[in-house]
């Protein structure tokens, strides 16, 4: 590696919205300082340079800036494999509040997108080249911005719940009510109204839980949490949804739209979700406050 690529100079510019995406990908290198992300120290080796590039390519406001002024395209890691089945898409979009999205591979060689990265013809062509994508699964209205464009480009079906249908009125498949629905072999949609009226959690193969914004892993508390300070519909409905649904959810990977990811034994996840359900019963409505999220 050249000296230029290891030189000091990475920084976070003033467009940062404190979405936590960069901190998930470069822990210890990028942290939260005074309510926004900041570079804690410069990279010391090639592995750390790659972490900065991952953070920069995921950041929805493109606020993670390299010393040379331009990112090295060869160091864009996305989509990034989390294991043999799920890839993190990166390239988070400012039009989905900077949400994470995922590519879920299926045993028959097809794949599904859970929410979407930012839209560009280049990114869409890249996903097209990876193989057939059959479905684009929207977890809720906040993440719907690019769903139709990706579905059309990839020849996929677009899914959303009726409670958020006005955010994707041209969806191909609409989920109804609160009962779980099998949308493909091994993939179950669990409606979970609360964060929004039409929020959905998708569970695949009893291993992967794509939780949207219904719950997430907090590094700060070291546990599964709900973002009670950012609940657009009803915190009471979210608590009721967890009461109704948590016992049905079996998974090892927690893969949220916002907040960190975590991989733990299924029994551990189930117990943590049970305790979250108990805590959620005590939560009271409060004004929306993005700064109060416990990342």
Secondary structure, 3 states (H helix, E strand, C coil): CCHHHHCCCCEECCCCCCCCHHHHHCCCCEEEECCEEEECCCCCCHHHHHHHHHHHHHCCCCCEECCCCCCCHHHCCCCEECCCCEEECCCCCHHHCCCCCEEEECCCCCEEEECCCCCCHHHHHHHHHHCCEEEEECCCHHHCCCHHHHHHHHCCEEEEEHHHHHHCCCCCEEECCCCCEEEECCEEEEECCCCCCCCEEEEECCCEEEEECCCEEECCCCEEECCCCCCCCCHHHHHHHHHHHHHHCCCCEEEECCCECEECCHHHHHHHHHHHHHHHCCCCCCCCCHHHCCC
